[in-house]
Amino acid sequence: MALIRYRWWVLGAIAVVTTLAAAAGTLWQMQHRSANVAVALTGGDIKRAPDLIRRYGCAGCHTIPGVPGGDGQVGGPLKDIRQRVYVGGVITNSPDNMIKWIVSPQSFSPRSAMPATGISEAEARDVAAYLYSR
């Protein structure tokens, strides 16, 4: 009798582990696909972005998922930015506009609190790719 109970417990544990493994695999595929789309849209390199985000001070003003110290409260949170209609509340959200906004926000909104940081267009592509992948 104890052997039968033990067998059901083992089968249940195997079912739970299998389900969790499948869910983790699906999540990984979704994240990988999102990263590929972001790179294709922007031409940027996601791996370089966290360092750039810290170097140019983005994380001091914005909450940015996956960036250590990216918990700023001055600007809006940048999670799911690819889903938003506008960048900075003033221009249509597109990869080109996002990159231009990161480089020179005052060219779109002269009174914007977001500073021109001196980031290059190539670096802004990397940051945009990262943001669109999250």
C-alpha positions in Angstrom: 0.0 0.0 0.0 2.8 2.4 0.9 4.5 1.6 -2.4 1.4 2.6 -4.4 1.1 6.0 -2.5 4.8 6.6 -3.1 4.4 5.8 -6.8 1.6 8.4 -7.1 3.6 11.0 -5.3 6.6 10.4 -7.7 4.3 10.6 -10.7 2.8 13.8 -9.4 6.2 15.3 -8.8 7.3 14.4 -12.3 4.2 16.0 -13.8 4.8 19.2 -11.9 8.5 19.3 -12.9 7.6 18.6 -16.6 5.0 21.4 -16.6 7.4 23.9 -15.0 10.1 23.0 -17.5 7.7 23.5 -20.4 6.6 26.8 -19.1 10.2 28.0 -18.6 11.0 26.9 -22.2 8.0 28.8 -23.5 9.0 31.9 -21.6 12.6 31.7 -22.9 11.3 31.4 -26.5 9.1 34.4 -26.0 11.9 36.5 -24.6 14.3 35.4 -27.3 11.8 36.2 -30.0 11.1 39.6 -28.5 14.9 40.3 -28.5 15.2 39.3 -32.1 12.3 41.6 -33.1 13.8 44.5 -31.2 17.2 44.0 -32.9 15.6 43.8 -36.3 13.6 47.0 -35.6 16.5 49.1 -34.3 19.7 47.6 -35.6 21.0 47.8 -32.1 22.9 45.4 -29.8 21.0 44.6 -26.7 24.0 43.3 -24.8 25.7 46.7 -24.8 22.7 48.6 -23.6 22.8 48.1 -19.8 26.2 49.6 -19.5 25.2 52.5 -21.7 22.0 53.0 -19.7 24.0 53.4 -16.5 26.8 55.5 -18.2 24.4 58.1 -19.6 22.3 58.2 -16.4 19.1 56.8 -17.8 18.6 54.6 -14.8 18.8 57.6 -12.5 15.5 58.9 -13.8 13.7 55.9 -15.2 12.7 52.5 -13.8 14.2 50.1 -16.3 13.6 46.4 -16.0 16.8 44.3 -15.9 19.2 47.2 -15.2 20.7 47.2 -11.7 19.9 50.5 -10.1 17.3 51.3 -12.8 14.8 52.5 -10.3 14.6 56.2 -11.0 11.3 58.0 -10.4 11.8 61.2 -12.3 10.8 60.0 -15.8 8.3 57.4 -16.7 9.0 53.7 -16.3 10.3 52.2 -19.5 8.8 48.7 -19.1 6.8 47.6 -22.2 7.7 50.8 -24.1 7.3 49.1 -27.4 3.5 48.8 -26.6 3.1 52.6 -26.1 1.7 55.0 -28.7 4.0 57.9 -28.0 7.6 58.4 -27.0 8.1 61.2 -24.4 4.4 61.9 -24.8 5.0 63.9 -28.0 6.1 61.8 -30.9 4.7 58.6 -32.4 6.5 55.5 -31.1 8.6 54.1 -33.8 12.2 52.8 -33.7 13.6 55.8 -35.6 11.7 58.2 -33.4 12.8 56.4 -30.3 16.4 56.6 -31.3 16.1 60.3 -32.2 14.4 61.0 -28.9 17.1 59.3 -26.9 19.8 61.4 -28.7 18.0 64.8 -28.7 14.7 65.0 -26.8 14.6 68.8 -27.0 14.4 68.7 -30.7 10.9 67.2 -30.3 10.0 68.9 -27.0 12.1 72.0 -26.1 10.7 72.0 -22.5 11.3 68.3 -21.9 12.9 67.4 -18.6 14.9 64.7 -20.4 18.4 66.0 -21.0 20.5 65.6 -24.0 23.1 63.2 -22.6 25.6 63.2 -25.4 24.8 59.7 -26.4 25.6 58.8 -30.0 23.0 57.6 -32.5 24.7 54.1 -32.5 24.6 53.9 -28.8 20.9 55.1 -28.8 20.2 52.2 -31.2 21.6 49.8 -28.6 19.5 51.3 -25.9 16.3 51.3 -28.1 16.9 47.7 -28.9 17.1 46.9 -25.2 14.0 48.9 -24.3 12.0 47.4 -27.1 13.0 43.9 -26.0 11.6 44.3 -22.5 
